[in-house]
Amino acid sequence: MNRYERLNEERKIIEKRKRVAAYCRVSTDNEDQANSFESQQRYFKQYIERNPDWELYEIFADEGISGTSTKKRKEFNRMIACAKNGDFDLIITKEISRFARNTLDSIYYTRDLKKHGVGVIFMNDNINTLDGDAELRLAIMSSIAQEESRKTSERVKWGQKRQMEQGVVFGRSMLGYDVKDGKMTINEEGAKIVRLIFHKFVNEGKGTHVIARELREEGILPYRVKEWQNTVILRVIRNEKYCGDLVQKKTYTPDFLSHEKKYNRGQEEFVIIKDHHEPIVSRELFEEANRILDERSLSQEGKAKHSNRYPFSGKIKCGHCGASYVARYKTRKDGSKYKAWRCQEAAKHGSPHTDKAGNQIGCTGASIRNEDATHIMFLITKELKLRQTKITKNLTSIIESIIAMDTTGTDVKKLKAQIAGTQDKRTKLIDIYMDGNITKNEFSAARSKCNAEIAELQSVIDKQQAMTRQQQELVQEIRDAINEIVCGVEYDDEFYKHILDKMVVNDKDNIDVYLHLLPMKWSYTVAKASKKALAPERNISGASVPISVRSALHSAYGIV
């Protein structure tokens, strides 16, 4: 073999060799040598070099990033872009869980790569996406990996909750506190600012906007925000950690794949520990600051132009005269104000009497504090939560039976049998025509008639099936709406506004509540504090609100 032939043979070998990329990922930043970032890269490099038909293109690697989503993996996304550009022919990776723990992602990316002639080899799973049965095996194995990820997520959440119950703090440092190894310790530099904020708000009577401006003017540096604003001051005043309490699980992660956090509106149980750590301000000062804040919020509400912004506007009715209740602001002995609801007829004319024209006016309708009405709604939503499955089942069964009436009277099986009979009749027409028993025109007319009958019957079937699909979709929408209604959240005015039909105040001790879409009534007793038989509940501000259920849900609807 001469020099030219040898060079030509080497060129063919080089052209025959596949350009191979490798992808590796470690889910944590630890120093574990068996799964470390460096050891995986070294392993793939040696593995590719041992195959004479392969040529290493590049090793793509993401470090310390979760594998349940591909959105945040920069190197993974760069590798996909290079593959589509034709830069290499093959990707090797250790296993499916390293590539993607989301089944849809696994199938989507391997299909997309296959369209561009690029295969993926999952070494531990023994899958080459260029093989015929690869997608089926990939779907099974990636589903297993995804389920494993879900179980891991559940185990982690369970473990975290147990630790939270033991007082371990999950979260980062904040103004006034350093968080390290699950423990909170006071940061005196930040604590001084916290105490100053509470002092200005309570003792000096300054508003949140003024406090924010003064902190800016005094050159006090903000903590983890660009500048001091009234919203930052509000968060400080509302944060229970500053009086020594700890509330965790304020946010939760509904989807283990996306890792997207959402505010906990009652979907998951909060973990609350009182006197958990050393407070920066006294409990008395903290409660006084929040009382002032609530009072100012009420006074601002009183200035509102549109009454329908309140959840109870027009919905509290008098059990004596039927008039709507109106909001009134009353003053306590200590000078603080609170909102209450009073019968409009009683508020306008006082006690029942006869006016100069001989008309009976006035009413004895009892007033109700806004906090009592709110707490009653809270108790109802708690009751709904406990009975959620049963309530949803009963209501949807009633609605389904009503909707089903629209589609009764149409027997699809019977219609299909008629179509089959007409088709058979149409087939026999050919034999009759071939035997010369009918003319061509008669055959065409009879055949057209059969076709028309089949088309008409099929149209009825199609319409019926479309109605059935719409019925199923409608029932599902209604079921979802009911689930939203019966999955009450803690002290959510907007939620109460939507679900409350009316609240009827018969007297101080008897209040009936009716909700939209729920054909039932709740009866509550607002008892006096002296009644020892009733265990007091707690309202949103911490004051005692002795409210108890007097009669349960009506059993006529199958709810109890």
Secondary structure, 3 states (H helix, E strand, C coil): CCHHHHHHHHHHHHHHCEEEEEEEEECCCCCCCCCCHHHHHHHHHHHHHCCCCEEEEEEEEEECCCCCCCCCCHHHHHHHHHHHCCCCCEEEECCHHHHCCCHHHHHHHHHHHHHCCCEEEECCCCEECCCCCHHHHHHHHHHHHHHHHHHHHHHHHHHHHHHHHCCCCCCCCECCEEEECCEEEECHHHHHHHHHHHHHHHHCCCCHHHHHHHHHHCCCCCCCCCCCCHHHHHHHHHCHHHHCCEEECCEECCCCCCCCCEECCCCCCCEEECCCCCCCCCHHHHHHHHHHHHHHHHHHHHCCCCHHHCCCCCCEEECCCCCEEEEEEEECCCCCEEEEEEEHHHHHHCCCEECCCCCEECCCCCCEEHHHHHHHHHHHHHHHHHCHHHHHHHHHHHHHHHHHHHHCCCCHHHHHHHHHHHHHHHHHHHHHHHCCCCCHHHHHHHHHHHHHHHHHHHHHHHHHHHHHHHHHHHHHHHHHHHHHHHCCCCCCHHHHHHHEEEEEEEECCEEEEEECCEEEEEEEEECCCCCCCCCCEECCCCCEECEEEEECCCHHHCCC
